[in-house]
């Protein structure tokens, strides 16, 4: 059983002295990620007597992750005029899936007088 979350914020500034068209670049990034993983295992063994045996096993698994991310770019020219900018938003929602195989391992029933 695991559940994890992360929030990451990054702000960067870069100055290109030799490129007047992209003199100042500002980038901001916000990233939130959630990861989860669940496991389940169940074993049942029943031996009512020496000649009868019943076994049951159930195994399950569930996992998934979500990511919510923003990336903002601004480019300013050498004369400090705003050149261009964009904002990219990415939202990834991975569907949670469940794998739960049920298996009956062995059933043996014999009369008592054998």
Protein Blocks (a to p, Z undefined) as FASTA:
>chain_A
ZZdddddddddddddfklmklmbacdddddddddddddddddddddfblkbccddddddd
ddddddddddddddddfkopafbdcddddddddddddddddddfbdcdddfkZZ
